[in-house]
Amino acid sequence: MHGDRALIQSVLNDLDSAPIADKDRTLYAFIKKMVRDSTSIGQEDVDVARKAGWSDEALYDAITVCSLFQFYNNWIDATGVADMPALGYEMSGHRLATQGYASEPAPKRRAAVKSLKSSSKPKRKKAATPKRSRRSKRS
């Protein structure tokens, strides 16, 4: 979707008929449901996403990124922080589409970081499903 405004708009207008891969459509539907009511996500939703080819790690990442953006948007709305001008969004979108969120570290540093990560952190076991909130359903 990198920079394809018409494609992005078609996904926003009608996810079901947008010209995207079924795998992507499944993830977007999962996230759409999560944003509308996170307590409604259940094992069946996770199973559908897995069947479409999404790993638990990918689902966790998608949930985390979308939840953080939802938090930021709520915080901005509630505190009255001013919005960026349209040009700011254009520039940010172009940078993200061409460079991503972070630049790749230099080879020497990348090797050092990889070494630190593998030696300093114990391996965590992956949960069978993404963790679900215990809070009650919103009204």
Contacts in CASP RR format, 6 or more apart in sequence:
PFRMAT RR
TARGET T0000
AUTHOR 0000-0000-0000
METHOD contacts of the structure
MODEL  1
MHGDRALIQSVLNDLDSAPIADKDRTLYAFIKKMVRDSTSIGQEDVDVAR
KAGWSDEALYDAITVCSLFQFYNNWIDATGVADMPALGYEMSGHRLATQG
YASEPAPKRRAAVKSLKSSSKPKRKKAATPKRSRRSKRS
1 7 0 8 1.000
1 8 0 8 1.000
1 11 0 8 1.000
1 20 0 8 1.000
2 97 0 8 1.000
2 98 0 8 1.000
3 93 0 8 1.000
3 97 0 8 1.000
7 18 0 8 1.000
7 19 0 8 1.000
7 20 0 8 1.000
10 17 0 8 1.000
10 18 0 8 1.000
10 19 0 8 1.000
11 18 0 8 1.000
11 20 0 8 1.000
11 28 0 8 1.000
15 25 0 8 1.000
15 28 0 8 1.000
15 29 0 8 1.000
15 32 0 8 1.000
16 25 0 8 1.000
18 25 0 8 1.000
20 28 0 8 1.000
22 52 0 8 1.000
23 52 0 8 1.000
23 53 0 8 1.000
23 54 0 8 1.000
26 48 0 8 1.000
26 49 0 8 1.000
26 52 0 8 1.000
26 54 0 8 1.000
27 49 0 8 1.000
27 52 0 8 1.000
27 54 0 8 1.000
27 58 0 8 1.000
27 59 0 8 1.000
27 62 0 8 1.000
30 41 0 8 1.000
30 45 0 8 1.000
30 48 0 8 1.000
30 49 0 8 1.000
30 54 0 8 1.000
30 59 0 8 1.000
30 62 0 8 1.000
31 62 0 8 1.000
31 63 0 8 1.000
31 66 0 8 1.000
33 40 0 8 1.000
33 41 0 8 1.000
33 45 0 8 1.000
34 41 0 8 1.000
34 63 0 8 1.000
34 66 0 8 1.000
34 67 0 8 1.000
35 66 0 8 1.000
35 70 0 8 1.000
37 137 0 8 1.000
37 138 0 8 1.000
38 67 0 8 1.000
38 133 0 8 1.000
39 132 0 8 1.000
39 133 0 8 1.000
39 135 0 8 1.000
39 136 0 8 1.000
39 137 0 8 1.000
39 138 0 8 1.000
40 137 0 8 1.000
41 130 0 8 1.000
41 132 0 8 1.000
42 132 0 8 1.000
43 129 0 8 1.000
46 56 0 8 1.000
46 59 0 8 1.000
46 129 0 8 1.000
46 130 0 8 1.000
49 59 0 8 1.000
50 56 0 8 1.000
50 59 0 8 1.000
54 62 0 8 1.000
56 126 0 8 1.000
56 127 0 8 1.000
56 128 0 8 1.000
56 129 0 8 1.000
56 130 0 8 1.000
57 126 0 8 1.000
59 130 0 8 1.000
60 130 0 8 1.000
63 130 0 8 1.000
75 81 0 8 1.000
76 83 0 8 1.000
84 92 0 8 1.000
104 110 0 8 1.000
105 113 0 8 1.000
END
